[in-house]
Amino acid sequence: MFYNIEFSFWYLFYGSILTYLVWGFIVSFEVNLAMSGSPLAKEWIRKHHTYKQLYGEVKVFYPMIWIGYFFLELLPHLVWKAPLAEFDMDRLFHELFDDRRRK
């Protein structure tokens, strides 16, 4: 009996960690693409997220977004001198949702 409870705990524990990592990778990728200026990424975010949804996801996955920024922007800039996109969440939210607030 105790074995089943312990197994269920570890199953849920590791499942939660893997879900956070996978979902965080997806959010990190889309946010980093939008911060670097990709019009397709910005349009996809506008189509699939509201301001509150994206803000909540950014709060939850902020460490993953920084890790993604390191691997997608900072590391290529340091190694191959690629242009560096600025990490600016305020600018990103302004570009994505400011026009909807005015309407």
ABEGO torsion letter per residue (X at the ends): XAAAAAAAAAAAAAAAAAAAAAAAAAAAAAAAAAAAGBAAAAAAAAAABBAAAAAAAAAAAAAAAAAAAAAAAAAAAAAAGBBBBBBBAAAAAAAAAAAAAAX
